[in-house]
Each structure stands twice: as C-alpha cells, then as structure tokens.
Amino acid sequence: MAPTFPVPLVIPTSDGKICWMDVSAYLRRESAGGKTVRQIVFAGERFDAVSVQNWRKRVLAAGRQDEQNLQDNRRKETC
C-alpha cells in the first residue's frame, strides 16, 4: 500500500494528550518491494494548532514543488 495522499494517524495518550503522525511516508517506505505493513511504529507529535500549521506548510510546499516540477517537464517537452 503506497498512498499518494496524507494519511493521518491520531491517538490519545494515557495522560489525555492527543498525538498524531502522517503515516503516508512510513507506509510508502515500509511497503517498498510489495511488503505488507502490519504494524506502524508510532513516532508522532502533539496534536495542536502549531503542529497542524507546520504540517500544512510542509504539504503546501511539497505541492508547490510538484507543480514546479510539472511546469519544468512541460517546458522540456515543448522545446
């Protein structure tokens, strides 16, 4: 399984905090070569407004980079 979109995993801790992690990169890496992922090693961060803003910035920056790569490829194709 190699998702092309964000896959958030959200869990509560025993002390009542909420933690989360985007597992899409983990799933891509661990399922390389057709392996089946049966467990996820949770390495999340606290789920709060700051962590969501930081995640949003990373996702938007990656999207802008993908768009730039597409534009670069289109320029190469038309030359």
URHU-V434533 format. One record per backbone hydrogen bond with DSSP energy under -1.0 kcal/mol. NH is the residue of the N-H (numbers start at 0). CO is the residue of the C=O. Records with the same first field share a line. If there is no record, write none. Layout:
NH->CO + CO
This chain:
8->20
10->18
12->16
15->12
18->10
19->44
20->8
22->6
26->22
27->23
28->24
29->25
30->26
33->30
44->19
46->17
47->45
51->47
52->48
53->49
54->50
55->51
56->52
57->53
58->54
59->55
60->56
61->57
62->58
63->59
64->60
65->61
66->62
67->63
68->64
69->65
70->66
71->67
72->68
73->69
74->70
75->71
76->72
77->73
